[in-house]
Amino acid sequence: MEGKTSNIAAKVRKKTATQPAAAEPKLLSGGNPQIAKGYGDAPVQAYITAMPGWKSAVGRRLDALIMHTVPDVNKAVKWNSPLYGIEGQGWFLSVHCFTKYVKLAFFRGTSLHPLPPGHSKQKEVRYHDILEDDEIDEAQLAAWVEQASRLPGERM
């Protein structure tokens, strides 16, 4: 029986050794990670891990802030961007990497006080960009996240 066990273990080792390593996510234009569509924390964490350079630390900080502010938040990655929302209400926020900044999109941003600074071509959307050397005002971000989580979200 011992020989049989050794053969099985050897086959498992051989099969494992020949499997290719998981490929690093491709970075799209502006350094935005290409992550497969998925729901839950795992695809969002894969996106954050794949964010290039300083942006990954910003992504971890944002994710922690959102989770702390809205403990029952739902997460997903769609269109190569993490989305945050409330079950039954829709998505209230997305994150996206660009070459020189990380962009937060508040889908009902025109209802937030004070207004996030970035204008959009979409009527209700407002943006907030975070550059590498920016001081992140976590209190203001948490206030926007909390307000946004109480508004009707986008159904995507």
VEXVEXVO-153690 format. One record per atom (N, C-alpha, C, O): residue number from 1; atom name; x, z negated, y. Coordinates in steps of 0.2 Angstrom, whole numbers. Atoms other than C-alpha are relative to their C-alpha. Last residue first. Layout:
<k NUM a CA X X Z Z Y Y>
...
//
This chain:
<k 156 a N X -5 Z -6 Y 2>
<k 156 a CA X -128 Z 68 Y 238>
<k 156 a C X 0 Z 0 Y -7>
<k 156 a O X 4 Z 4 Y -10>
<k 155 a N X 1 Z -1 Y 8>
<k 155 a CA X -142 Z 57 Y 245>
<k 155 a C X 4 Z 6 Y -1>
<k 155 a O X 2 Z 12 Y 0>
<k 154 a N X 1 Z -8 Y 2>
<k 154 a CA X -136 Z 51 Y 262>
<k 154 a C X -1 Z 0 Y -8>
<k 154 a O X 2 Z -4 Y -11>
<k 153 a N X -6 Z -4 Y 1>
<k 153 a CA X -139 Z 33 Y 267>
<k 153 a C X -1 Z 7 Y -2>
<k 153 a O X -7 Z 9 Y -2>
<k 152 a N X 1 Z -5 Y 5>
<k 152 a CA X -153 Z 23 Y 275>
<k 152 a C X 6 Z 4 Y -1>
<k 152 a O X 9 Z 7 Y 4>
<k 151 a N X 3 Z -6 Y -2>
<k 151 a CA X -145 Z 9 Y 285>
<k 151 a C X -2 Z 5 Y -6>
<k 151 a O X 2 Z 4 Y -11>
<k 150 a N X 7 Z 1 Y 0>
<k 150 a CA X -140 Z -8 Y 279>
<k 150 a C X -5 Z 6 Y 3>
<k 150 a O X -11 Z 5 Y 3>
<k 149 a N X 2 Z 2 Y 6>
<k 149 a CA X -123 Z -3 Y 273>
<k 149 a C X -8 Z -2 Y 0>
<k 149 a O X -11 Z -1 Y -5>
<k 148 a N X 1 Z -6 Y 4>
<k 148 a CA X -119 Z 5 Y 289>
<k 148 a C X -3 Z -1 Y -6>
<k 148 a O X -8 Z 3 Y -9>
<k 147 a N X 6 Z -4 Y -4>
<k 147 a CA X -121 Z -11 Y 299>
<k 147 a C X -2 Z 6 Y -4>
<k 147 a O X -8 Z 7 Y -6>
<k 146 a N X 5 Z 4 Y 1>
<k 146 a CA X -109 Z -20 Y 286>
<k 146 a C X -7 Z 3 Y 3>
<k 146 a O X -12 Z 3 Y 0>
<k 145 a N X 2 Z -1 Y 7>
<k 145 a CA X -97 Z -6 Y 286>
<k 145 a C X -6 Z -4 Y -1>
<k 145 a O X -11 Z -2 Y -5>
<k 144 a N X 3 Z -7 Y 1>
<k 144 a CA X -97 Z -5 Y 305>
<k 144 a C X -2 Z 0 Y -7>
<k 144 a O X -8 Z 3 Y -8>
<k 143 a N X 6 Z 0 Y -4>
<k 143 a CA X -94 Z -24 Y 307>
<k 143 a C X -4 Z 6 Y -1>
<k 143 a O X -10 Z 7 Y -3>
<k 142 a N X 5 Z 4 Y 4>
<k 142 a CA X -81 Z -24 Y 293>
<k 142 a C X -7 Z 0 Y 3>
<k 142 a O X -12 Z 1 Y 0>
<k 141 a N X 2 Z -4 Y 6>
<k 141 a CA X -72 Z -10 Y 303>
<k 141 a C X -5 Z -4 Y -5>
<k 141 a O X -10 Z 0 Y -7>
<k 140 a N X 5 Z -5 Y -2>
<k 140 a CA X -73 Z -20 Y 319>
<k 140 a C X -2 Z 4 Y -6>
<k 140 a O X -7 Z 6 Y -7>
<k 139 a N X 7 Z 3 Y -2>
<k 139 a CA X -66 Z -36 Y 311>
<k 139 a C X -5 Z 6 Y 2>
<k 139 a O X -11 Z 5 Y 0>
<k 138 a N X 4 Z 1 Y 6>
<k 138 a CA X -52 Z -26 Y 301>
<k 138 a C X -7 Z -3 Y 2>
<k 138 a O X -12 Z -2 Y -1>
<k 137 a N X 4 Z 6 Y -3>
<k 137 a CA X -45 Z -19 Y 318>
<k 137 a C X -5 Z -1 Y -6>
<k 137 a O X -11 Z 2 Y -6>
<k 136 a N X 7 Z 0 Y 3>
<k 136 a CA X -32 Z -9 Y 309>
<k 136 a C X -3 Z -6 Y 3>
<k 136 a O X -2 Z -11 Y 1>
<k 135 a N X 2 Z 7 Y 2>
<k 135 a CA X -16 Z -8 Y 320>
<k 135 a C X -7 Z 1 Y -2>
<k 135 a O X -11 Z 4 Y 2>
<k 134 a N X 5 Z 3 Y -4>
<k 134 a CA X -11 Z 11 Y 320>
<k 134 a C X -1 Z -8 Y -3>
<k 134 a O X 0 Z -9 Y -9>
<k 133 a N X -2 Z 6 Y -3>
<k 133 a CA X 6 Z 16 Y 314>
<k 133 a C X -5 Z -4 Y 4>
<k 133 a O X -4 Z -8 Y 8>
<k 132 a N X -5 Z 4 Y 3>
<k 132 a CA X 1 Z 28 Y 301>
<k 132 a C X 2 Z -6 Y 3>
<k 132 a O X 2 Z -11 Y 0>
<k 131 a N X -6 Z -3 Y 0>
<k 131 a CA X -15 Z 35 Y 309>
<k 131 a C X 5 Z -5 Y -3>
<k 131 a O X 4 Z -11 Y -4>
<k 130 a N X -5 Z 5 Y 0>
<k 130 a CA X -33 Z 29 Y 305>
<k 130 a C X 7 Z 3 Y -1>
<k 130 a O X 8 Z 7 Y -6>
<k 129 a N X -6 Z -2 Y 3>
<k 129 a CA X -47 Z 40 Y 310>
<k 129 a C X 5 Z -6 Y 1>
<k 129 a O X 6 Z -10 Y 6>
<k 128 a N X -5 Z 4 Y -3>
<k 128 a CA X -65 Z 34 Y 314>
<k 128 a C X 7 Z 2 Y -4>
<k 128 a O X 7 Z 1 Y -10>
<k 127 a N X -6 Z 1 Y 4>
<k 127 a CA X -79 Z 46 Y 312>
<k 127 a C X 5 Z -5 Y 3>
<k 127 a O X 4 Z -7 Y 9>
<k 126 a N X -5 Z 2 Y -4>
<k 126 a CA X -97 Z 47 Y 317>
<k 126 a C X 6 Z -1 Y -4>
<k 126 a O X 6 Z -4 Y -9>
<k 125 a N X -6 Z 2 Y 3>
<k 125 a CA X -111 Z 56 Y 308>
<k 125 a C X 5 Z -1 Y 6>
<k 125 a O X 5 Z 2 Y 11>
<k 124 a N X 0 Z 7 Y 1>
<k 124 a CA X -129 Z 57 Y 315>
<k 124 a C X 7 Z -3 Y -2>
<k 124 a O X 8 Z -9 Y -2>
<k 123 a N X 4 Z 4 Y -5>
<k 123 a CA X -130 Z 74 Y 322>
<k 123 a C X 1 Z -7 Y 0>
<k 123 a O X 3 Z -10 Y 5>
<k 122 a N X 6 Z 3 Y 3>
<k 122 a CA X -117 Z 83 Y 312>
<k 122 a C X -3 Z -5 Y 4>
<k 122 a O X 1 Z -10 Y 6>
<k 121 a N X 5 Z -5 Y -1>
<k 121 a CA X -104 Z 92 Y 323>
<k 121 a C X -7 Z -2 Y -4>
<k 121 a O X -12 Z 1 Y -2>
<k 120 a N X 1 Z -5 Y 6>
<k 120 a CA X -95 Z 76 Y 323>
<k 120 a C X -5 Z 5 Y 2>
<k 120 a O X -9 Z 4 Y 7>
<k 119 a N X 6 Z -4 Y 0>
<k 119 a CA X -88 Z 64 Y 336>
<k 119 a C X 0 Z 5 Y -6>
<k 119 a O X 5 Z 6 Y -9>
<k 118 a N X 0 Z -7 Y 1>
<k 118 a CA X -75 Z 51 Y 333>
<k 118 a C X -6 Z 4 Y -1>
<k 118 a O X -11 Z 1 Y -4>
<k 117 a N X -2 Z -5 Y -5>
<k 117 a CA X -75 Z 35 Y 342>
<k 117 a C X 0 Z 7 Y -2>
<k 117 a O X -1 Z 11 Y 3>
<k 116 a N X -6 Z -2 Y 2>
<k 116 a CA X -86 Z 24 Y 330>
<k 116 a C X 2 Z 5 Y 5>
<k 116 a O X -2 Z 9 Y 7>
<k 115 a N X 0 Z -6 Y 4>
<k 115 a CA X -101 Z 18 Y 341>
<k 115 a C X 8 Z 1 Y -2>
<k 115 a O X 12 Z 0 Y 1>
<k 114 a N X -1 Z -6 Y -4>
<k 114 a CA X -101 Z 0 Y 346>
<k 114 a C X 1 Z 6 Y -4>
<k 114 a O X 2 Z 6 Y -10>
<k 113 a N X -2 Z 3 Y -6>
<k 113 a CA X -113 Z -3 Y 338>
<k 113 a C X 6 Z -4 Y -1>
<k 113 a O X 6 Z -9 Y -5>
<k 112 a N X -5 Z 6 Y 0>
<k 112 a CA X -118 Z 8 Y 324>
<k 112 a C X 2 Z -2 Y 7>
<k 112 a O X 2 Z 2 Y 11>
<k 111 a N X 4 Z 6 Y 0>
<k 111 a CA X -134 Z 20 Y 324>
<k 111 a C X 5 Z -7 Y 0>
<k 111 a O X 2 Z -12 Y 0>
<k 110 a N X 3 Z 1 Y -7>
<k 110 a CA X -124 Z 35 Y 329>
<k 110 a C X -4 Z -6 Y 0>
<k 110 a O X -6 Z -7 Y 6>
<k 109 a N X -5 Z 3 Y -5>
<k 109 a CA X -113 Z 32 Y 313>
<k 109 a C X -3 Z 0 Y 7>
<k 109 a O X -1 Z -5 Y 11>
<k 108 a N X 5 Z 2 Y -5>
<k 108 a CA X -127 Z 36 Y 301>
<k 108 a C X 4 Z -4 Y 6>
<k 108 a O X 1 Z -8 Y 8>
<k 107 a N X 5 Z -5 Y 0>
<k 107 a CA X -115 Z 45 Y 289>
<k 107 a C X -6 Z -1 Y 5>
<k 107 a O X -9 Z 4 Y 7>
<k 106 a N X 6 Z 4 Y 0>
<k 106 a CA X -100 Z 35 Y 294>
<k 106 a C X -6 Z 4 Y 0>
<k 106 a O X -7 Z 7 Y 6>
<k 105 a N X 6 Z -4 Y -3>
<k 105 a CA X -85 Z 46 Y 290>
<k 105 a C X -6 Z -5 Y -1>
<k 105 a O X -8 Z -6 Y -7>
<k 104 a N X 6 Z 3 Y 3>
<k 104 a CA X -68 Z 37 Y 288>
<k 104 a C X -6 Z 4 Y 4>
<k 104 a O X -6 Z 5 Y 10>
<k 103 a N X 6 Z 0 Y -4>
<k 103 a CA X -53 Z 48 Y 291>
<k 103 a C X -6 Z -3 Y -4>
<k 103 a O X -7 Z -2 Y -10>
<k 102 a N X 6 Z 1 Y 5>
<k 102 a CA X -36 Z 44 Y 285>
<k 102 a C X -6 Z 0 Y 4>
<k 102 a O X -7 Z -4 Y 9>
<k 101 a N X 4 Z 5 Y 0>
<k 101 a CA X -22 Z 52 Y 296>
<k 101 a C X -5 Z -1 Y -6>
<k 101 a O X -6 Z 4 Y -10>
<k 100 a N X -2 Z 6 Y -4>
<k 100 a CA X -8 Z 63 Y 298>
<k 100 a C X -4 Z -6 Y 1>
<k 100 a O X -3 Z -10 Y 5>
<k 99 a N X -7 Z 1 Y -1>
<k 99 a CA X -10 Z 76 Y 285>
<k 99 a C X 3 Z -6 Y 4>
<k 99 a O X 7 Z -9 Y 1>
<k 98 a N X -3 Z -5 Y -4>
<k 98 a CA X -28 Z 72 Y 281>
<k 98 a C X 7 Z 0 Y 1>
<k 98 a O X 10 Z -6 Y -1>
<k 97 a N X -7 Z -1 Y -2>
<k 97 a CA X -35 Z 61 Y 268>
<k 97 a C X 1 Z 6 Y 4>
<k 97 a O X -1 Z 11 Y 2>
<k 96 a N X -3 Z -6 Y 2>
<k 96 a CA X -54 Z 57 Y 266>
<k 96 a C X 7 Z 0 Y 3>
<k 96 a O X 8 Z -2 Y 9>
<k 95 a N X -7 Z 0 Y -2>
<k 95 a CA X -65 Z 42 Y 265>
<k 95 a C X 4 Z 6 Y -2>
<k 95 a O X 2 Z 9 Y -7>
<k 94 a N X -4 Z -4 Y 4>
<k 94 a CA X -84 Z 42 Y 264>
<k 94 a C X 7 Z -1 Y 3>
<k 94 a O X 8 Z -2 Y 9>
<k 93 a N X -7 Z -1 Y -3>
<k 93 a CA X -97 Z 30 Y 271>
<k 93 a C X 4 Z 4 Y -5>
<k 93 a O X 3 Z 4 Y -11>
<k 92 a N X 0 Z 2 Y -7>
<k 92 a CA X -116 Z 26 Y 269>
<k 92 a C X 7 Z 2 Y 3>
<k 92 a O X 8 Z 2 Y 9>
<k 91 a N X -7 Z 1 Y -2>
<k 91 a CA X -120 Z 34 Y 253>
<k 91 a C X 0 Z -1 Y 7>
<k 91 a O X -3 Z 2 Y 11>
<k 90 a N X -5 Z -5 Y -1>
<k 90 a CA X -138 Z 32 Y 246>
<k 90 a C X 7 Z -2 Y 3>
<k 90 a O X 8 Z -8 Y 3>
<k 89 a N X 0 Z -2 Y -7>
<k 89 a CA X -152 Z 19 Y 248>
<k 89 a C X 4 Z 6 Y 1>
<k 89 a O X 3 Z 10 Y 6>
<k 88 a N X 7 Z -1 Y -3>
<k 88 a CA X -158 Z 16 Y 230>
<k 88 a C X 0 Z 2 Y 7>
<k 88 a O X -5 Z 4 Y 10>
<k 87 a N X 5 Z -3 Y 5>
<k 87 a CA X -141 Z 9 Y 225>
<k 87 a C X -7 Z 0 Y 3>
<k 87 a O X -9 Z -5 Y 6>
<k 86 a N X 4 Z 6 Y 3>
<k 86 a CA X -130 Z 5 Y 240>
<k 86 a C X -5 Z 4 Y -4>
<k 86 a O X -9 Z 9 Y -2>
<k 85 a N X 7 Z 1 Y -1>
<k 85 a CA X -116 Z 16 Y 245>
<k 85 a C X -4 Z -5 Y -3>
<k 85 a O X 0 Z -10 Y -6>
<k 84 a N X 2 Z 7 Y 1>
<k 84 a CA X -97 Z 20 Y 246>
<k 84 a C X -8 Z 0 Y 2>
<k 84 a O X -10 Z 3 Y 7>
<k 83 a N X 6 Z 2 Y -4>
<k 83 a CA X -90 Z 37 Y 244>
<k 83 a C X -2 Z -7 Y -2>
<k 83 a O X -1 Z -9 Y -7>
<k 82 a N X 4 Z 6 Y 2>
<k 82 a CA X -72 Z 42 Y 239>
<k 82 a C X -6 Z -1 Y 4>
<k 82 a O X -6 Z 0 Y 10>
<k 81 a N X 0 Z 5 Y -4>
<k 81 a CA X -67 Z 60 Y 243>
<k 81 a C X -4 Z -6 Y -3>
<k 81 a O X -9 Z -6 Y -6>
<k 80 a N X -7 Z 3 Y -2>
<k 80 a CA X -62 Z 74 Y 233>
<k 80 a C X 0 Z -5 Y 5>
<k 80 a O X 5 Z -5 Y 9>
<k 79 a N X -3 Z -5 Y -5>
<k 79 a CA X -79 Z 83 Y 234>
<k 79 a C X 7 Z -3 Y 2>
<k 79 a O X 9 Z -3 Y 8>
<k 78 a N X 3 Z -7 Y 0>
<k 78 a CA X -87 Z 68 Y 225>
<k 78 a C X 4 Z 4 Y 5>
<k 78 a O X 6 Z 1 Y 11>
<k 77 a N X -4 Z -5 Y -3>
<k 77 a CA X -78 Z 51 Y 220>
<k 77 a C X -4 Z 7 Y 0>
<k 77 a O X -6 Z 9 Y -6>
<k 76 a N X -1 Z -7 Y 3>
<k 76 a CA X -90 Z 37 Y 218>
<k 76 a C X 5 Z 4 Y 3>
<k 76 a O X 7 Z 3 Y 9>
<k 75 a N X -5 Z -5 Y -1>
<k 75 a CA X -93 Z 19 Y 222>
<k 75 a C X 0 Z 6 Y -4>
<k 75 a O X -3 Z 6 Y -9>
<k 74 a N X -1 Z -5 Y 5>
<k 74 a CA X -108 Z 7 Y 223>
<k 74 a C X 6 Z 5 Y 2>
<k 74 a O X 6 Z 6 Y 8>
<k 73 a N X -1 Z -7 Y -2>
<k 73 a CA X -107 Z -8 Y 235>
<k 73 a C X 1 Z 4 Y -7>
<k 73 a O X 4 Z 2 Y -11>
<k 72 a N X 4 Z -4 Y 5>
<k 72 a CA X -114 Z -25 Y 228>
<k 72 a C X 1 Z 8 Y 1>
<k 72 a O X -4 Z 12 Y -1>
<k 71 a N X -2 Z 1 Y 7>
<k 71 a CA X -100 Z -35 Y 237>
<k 71 a C X -4 Z 4 Y -6>
<k 71 a O X -1 Z 5 Y -11>
<k 70 a N X 6 Z -2 Y 3>
<k 70 a CA X -103 Z -27 Y 254>
<k 70 a C X 1 Z -1 Y -8>
<k 70 a O X 3 Z 4 Y -11>
<k 69 a N X 6 Z 0 Y -5>
<k 69 a CA X -91 Z -35 Y 266>
<k 69 a C X -6 Z 2 Y -3>
<k 69 a O X -11 Z -1 Y -2>
<k 68 a N X 1 Z 7 Y -3>
<k 68 a CA X -78 Z -40 Y 253>
<k 68 a C X -6 Z 0 Y 4>
<k 68 a O X -10 Z -5 Y 4>
<k 67 a N X 2 Z 5 Y 6>
<k 67 a CA X -79 Z -24 Y 243>
<k 67 a C X -2 Z -7 Y 3>
<k 67 a O X -6 Z -10 Y 1>
<k 66 a N X 7 Z -2 Y 1>
<k 66 a CA X -78 Z -14 Y 260>
<k 66 a C X -3 Z -4 Y -6>
<k 66 a O X -8 Z -6 Y -5>
<k 65 a N X 4 Z 2 Y -5>
<k 65 a CA X -62 Z -24 Y 265>
<k 65 a C X -8 Z 2 Y -1>
<k 65 a O X -12 Z -2 Y 0>
<k 64 a N X 1 Z 7 Y 1>
<k 64 a CA X -54 Z -22 Y 248>
<k 64 a C X -5 Z -2 Y 6>
<k 64 a O X -9 Z -7 Y 5>
<k 63 a N X 4 Z 1 Y 6>
<k 63 a CA X -57 Z -3 Y 248>
<k 63 a C X -2 Z -8 Y 0>
<k 63 a O X -7 Z -10 Y -2>
<k 62 a N X 7 Z -2 Y -2>
<k 62 a CA X -51 Z -1 Y 266>
<k 62 a C X -4 Z -2 Y -6>
<k 62 a O X -10 Z -5 Y -5>
<k 61 a N X 3 Z 5 Y -5>
<k 61 a CA X -35 Z -11 Y 262>
<k 61 a C X -7 Z 1 Y 2>
<k 61 a O X -11 Z -3 Y 2>
<k 60 a N X 1 Z 6 Y 3>
<k 60 a CA X -32 Z -1 Y 246>
<k 60 a C X -3 Z -5 Y 5>
<k 60 a O X -7 Z -9 Y 3>
<k 59 a N X 5 Z 0 Y 5>
<k 59 a CA X -34 Z 15 Y 255>
<k 59 a C X -2 Z -6 Y -3>
<k 59 a O X -8 Z -8 Y -4>
<k 58 a N X 6 Z 0 Y -4>
<k 58 a CA X -23 Z 10 Y 269>
<k 58 a C X -6 Z 0 Y -4>
<k 58 a O X -11 Z -3 Y -3>
<k 57 a N X 0 Z 7 Y -2>
<k 57 a CA X -9 Z 6 Y 256>
<k 57 a C X -6 Z -1 Y 5>
<k 57 a O X -10 Z -6 Y 4>
<k 56 a N X 2 Z 4 Y 6>
<k 56 a CA X -12 Z 23 Y 248>
<k 56 a C X -1 Z -7 Y 2>
<k 56 a O X -6 Z -10 Y 0>
<k 55 a N X 7 Z -1 Y 1>
<k 55 a CA X -11 Z 32 Y 265>
<k 55 a C X -3 Z -4 Y -5>
<k 55 a O X -8 Z -7 Y -5>
<k 54 a N X 3 Z 6 Y -3>
<k 54 a CA X 7 Z 25 Y 268>
<k 54 a C X -8 Z 0 Y -1>
<k 54 a O X -11 Z -5 Y 0>
<k 53 a N X -4 Z 4 Y -5>
<k 53 a CA X 14 Z 38 Y 256>
<k 53 a C X -4 Z -6 Y 2>
<k 53 a O X -7 Z -10 Y -2>
<k 52 a N X -8 Z 0 Y -1>
<k 52 a CA X 2 Z 50 Y 247>
<k 52 a C X 2 Z -5 Y 5>
<k 52 a O X -1 Z -6 Y 10>
<k 51 a N X -1 Z -1 Y -7>
<k 51 a CA X -16 Z 45 Y 241>
<k 51 a C X 8 Z 0 Y 2>
<k 51 a O X 11 Z -5 Y 0>
<k 50 a N X -3 Z -6 Y -1>
<k 50 a CA X -15 Z 46 Y 222>
<k 50 a C X 1 Z 2 Y 8>
<k 50 a O X 4 Z 7 Y 9>
<k 49 a N X -7 Z -1 Y 3>
<k 49 a CA X -17 Z 28 Y 219>
<k 49 a C X 3 Z 6 Y 2>
<k 49 a O X 9 Z 6 Y 3>
<k 48 a N X -4 Z 4 Y -4>
<k 48 a CA X -32 Z 28 Y 231>
<k 48 a C X 7 Z 0 Y -2>
<k 48 a O X 12 Z 0 Y 2>
<k 47 a N X -1 Z -3 Y -7>
<k 47 a CA X -40 Z 42 Y 222>
<k 47 a C X 5 Z -4 Y 4>
<k 47 a O X 10 Z -1 Y 7>
<k 46 a N X -5 Z -5 Y 1>
<k 46 a CA X -37 Z 34 Y 205>
<k 46 a C X 1 Z 4 Y 6>
<k 46 a O X 7 Z 6 Y 7>
<k 45 a N X -7 Z 3 Y 0>
<k 45 a CA X -45 Z 18 Y 212>
<k 45 a C X 5 Z 6 Y -2>
<k 45 a O X 11 Z 5 Y 1>
<k 44 a N X -2 Z 2 Y -6>
<k 44 a CA X -60 Z 28 Y 217>
<k 44 a C X 7 Z -3 Y 0>
<k 44 a O X 11 Z -1 Y 4>
<k 43 a N X -2 Z -6 Y -3>
<k 43 a CA X -61 Z 36 Y 200>
<k 43 a C X 2 Z -1 Y 7>
<k 43 a O X 6 Z 2 Y 10>
<k 42 a N X -6 Z -3 Y 2>
<k 42 a CA X -61 Z 19 Y 192>
<k 42 a C X 2 Z 7 Y 3>
<k 42 a O X 8 Z 7 Y 5>
<k 41 a N X -6 Z 2 Y -3>
<k 41 a CA X -73 Z 10 Y 203>
<k 41 a C X 6 Z 4 Y -2>
<k 41 a O X 11 Z 5 Y 2>
<k 40 a N X -2 Z 7 Y 2>
<k 40 a CA X -89 Z 18 Y 198>
<k 40 a C X 7 Z -1 Y 4>
<k 40 a O X 9 Z 3 Y 7>
<k 39 a N X 4 Z 6 Y -2>
<k 39 a CA X -95 Z 36 Y 197>
<k 39 a C X 3 Z -6 Y -2>
<k 39 a O X 6 Z -7 Y -7>
<k 38 a N X 2 Z 5 Y 5>
<k 38 a CA X -85 Z 52 Y 194>
<k 38 a C X -3 Z -6 Y 4>
<k 38 a O X -2 Z -7 Y 10>
<k 37 a N X 6 Z 3 Y -2>
<k 37 a CA X -80 Z 69 Y 202>
<k 37 a C X -2 Z -6 Y -5>
<k 37 a O X -1 Z -5 Y -12>
<k 36 a N X 7 Z -3 Y 3>
<k 36 a CA X -63 Z 74 Y 197>
<k 36 a C X -5 Z -5 Y 2>
<k 36 a O X -5 Z -11 Y 3>
<k 35 a N X 2 Z 4 Y 5>
<k 35 a CA X -49 Z 69 Y 209>
<k 35 a C X -7 Z 2 Y -3>
<k 35 a O X -11 Z 4 Y 1>
<k 34 a N X 5 Z -3 Y 3>
<k 34 a CA X -39 Z 81 Y 220>
<k 34 a C X -2 Z -4 Y -6>
<k 34 a O X 2 Z -4 Y -11>
<k 33 a N X 0 Z 0 Y 8>
<k 33 a CA X -30 Z 70 Y 231>
<k 33 a C X -6 Z 4 Y -3>
<k 33 a O X -11 Z 3 Y 0>
<k 32 a N X 6 Z 4 Y 3>
<k 32 a CA X -30 Z 74 Y 250>
<k 32 a C X 0 Z 1 Y -7>
<k 32 a O X 1 Z 7 Y -10>
<k 31 a N X -2 Z 6 Y 4>
<k 31 a CA X -12 Z 78 Y 256>
<k 31 a C X -6 Z -3 Y -3>
<k 31 a O X -5 Z -9 Y -5>
<k 30 a N X 0 Z 6 Y -4>
<k 30 a CA X -18 Z 89 Y 271>
<k 30 a C X 2 Z -6 Y -4>
<k 30 a O X 2 Z -12 Y -2>
<k 29 a N X -3 Z 0 Y -7>
<k 29 a CA X -22 Z 103 Y 260>
<k 29 a C X -1 Z -6 Y 4>
<k 29 a O X -6 Z -10 Y 3>
<k 28 a N X 3 Z -6 Y -4>
<k 28 a CA X -25 Z 98 Y 242>
<k 28 a C X 3 Z 0 Y 7>
<k 28 a O X 7 Z -4 Y 9>
<k 27 a N X 2 Z 1 Y -7>
<k 27 a CA X -14 Z 86 Y 232>
<k 27 a C X -2 Z 6 Y 4>
<k 27 a O X 1 Z 11 Y 4>
<k 26 a N X -3 Z -5 Y -5>
<k 26 a CA X -14 Z 88 Y 214>
<k 26 a C X -2 Z -2 Y 7>
<k 26 a O X -8 Z -5 Y 8>
<k 25 a N X 5 Z -4 Y -3>
<k 25 a CA X -17 Z 73 Y 203>
<k 25 a C X 3 Z 5 Y 5>
<k 25 a O X 8 Z 3 Y 9>
<k 24 a N X 2 Z 3 Y -7>
<k 24 a CA X -2 Z 68 Y 193>
<k 24 a C X -5 Z 4 Y 3>
<k 24 a O X -5 Z 10 Y 3>
<k 23 a N X -3 Z -4 Y -6>
<k 23 a CA X -3 Z 75 Y 175>
<k 23 a C X -2 Z -4 Y 7>
<k 23 a O X -7 Z -7 Y 7>
<k 22 a N X 6 Z -2 Y -5>
<k 22 a CA X -7 Z 63 Y 161>
<k 22 a C X 4 Z 3 Y 6>
<k 22 a O X 8 Z 0 Y 9>
<k 21 a N X 2 Z 5 Y -4>
<k 21 a CA X 8 Z 63 Y 149>
<k 21 a C X -5 Z 3 Y 5>
<k 21 a O X -6 Z 8 Y 7>
<k 20 a N X -3 Z 0 Y -7>
<k 20 a CA X 7 Z 76 Y 136>
<k 20 a C X -2 Z -6 Y 4>
<k 20 a O X -7 Z -8 Y 3>
<k 19 a N X 5 Z -1 Y -5>
<k 19 a CA X 3 Z 71 Y 118>
<k 19 a C X 3 Z 0 Y 7>
<k 19 a O X 7 Z -4 Y 9>
<k 18 a N X 0 Z -7 Y -2>
<k 18 a CA X 18 Z 73 Y 107>
<k 18 a C X -6 Z 2 Y 5>
<k 18 a O X -6 Z 7 Y 7>
<k 17 a N X -6 Z -3 Y -3>
<k 17 a CA X 23 Z 55 Y 106>
<k 17 a C X -1 Z 7 Y 2>
<k 17 a O X 3 Z 9 Y 7>
<k 16 a N X -1 Z 3 Y -6>
<k 16 a CA X 6 Z 49 Y 102>
<k 16 a C X 6 Z 3 Y 4>
<k 16 a O X 5 Z 4 Y 10>
<k 15 a N X 5 Z -3 Y -4>
<k 15 a CA X 4 Z 61 Y 88>
<k 15 a C X 0 Z -3 Y 7>
<k 15 a O X -1 Z 1 Y 11>
<k 14 a N X -2 Z -7 Y -1>
<k 14 a CA X 21 Z 56 Y 81>
<k 14 a C X -5 Z 3 Y 4>
<k 14 a O X -4 Z 6 Y 9>
<k 13 a N X -5 Z 0 Y -5>
<k 13 a CA X 17 Z 37 Y 83>
<k 13 a C X 2 Z 7 Y 2>
<k 13 a O X 3 Z 9 Y 8>
<k 12 a N X 3 Z 2 Y -7>
<k 12 a CA X 0 Z 39 Y 75>
<k 12 a C X 6 Z 0 Y 5>
<k 12 a O X 5 Z 3 Y 10>
<k 11 a N X 4 Z -6 Y -2>
<k 11 a CA X 8 Z 49 Y 60>
<k 11 a C X -3 Z -2 Y 7>
<k 11 a O X -3 Z 2 Y 12>
<k 10 a N X -5 Z -6 Y -2>
<k 10 a CA X 22 Z 36 Y 58>
<k 10 a C X -4 Z 5 Y 3>
<k 10 a O X -2 Z 8 Y 8>
<k 9 a N X -3 Z 2 Y -6>
<k 9 a CA X 9 Z 21 Y 58>
<k 9 a C X 5 Z 6 Y 3>
<k 9 a O X 5 Z 7 Y 9>
<k 8 a N X 5 Z -1 Y -5>
<k 8 a CA X -1 Z 31 Y 45>
<k 8 a C X 3 Z -2 Y 7>
<k 8 a O X 2 Z 1 Y 12>
<k 7 a N X 2 Z -7 Y -1>
<k 7 a CA X 14 Z 34 Y 34>
<k 7 a C X -5 Z 0 Y 6>
<k 7 a O X -4 Z 5 Y 10>
<k 6 a N X -6 Z -2 Y -4>
<k 6 a CA X 20 Z 15 Y 36>
<k 6 a C X -1 Z 8 Y 2>
<k 6 a O X 0 Z 10 Y 7>
<k 5 a N X 0 Z 3 Y -6>
<k 5 a CA X 3 Z 9 Y 30>
<k 5 a C X 5 Z 3 Y 5>
<k 5 a O X 4 Z 5 Y 10>
<k 4 a N X 6 Z -4 Y -3>
<k 4 a CA X 3 Z 21 Y 15>
<k 4 a C X -1 Z -2 Y 7>
<k 4 a O X -2 Z 2 Y 12>
<k 3 a N X -3 Z -6 Y -2>
<k 3 a CA X 21 Z 14 Y 11>
<k 3 a C X -6 Z 4 Y 3>
<k 3 a O X -4 Z 8 Y 8>
<k 2 a N X -4 Z 1 Y -6>
<k 2 a CA X 14 Z -4 Y 12>
<k 2 a C X 3 Z 7 Y 2>
<k 2 a O X 3 Z 9 Y 8>
<k 1 a N X 4 Z 0 Y -6>
<k 1 a CA X 0 Z 0 Y 0>
<k 1 a C X 4 Z 0 Y 6>
<k 1 a O X 2 Z 3 Y 11>
//
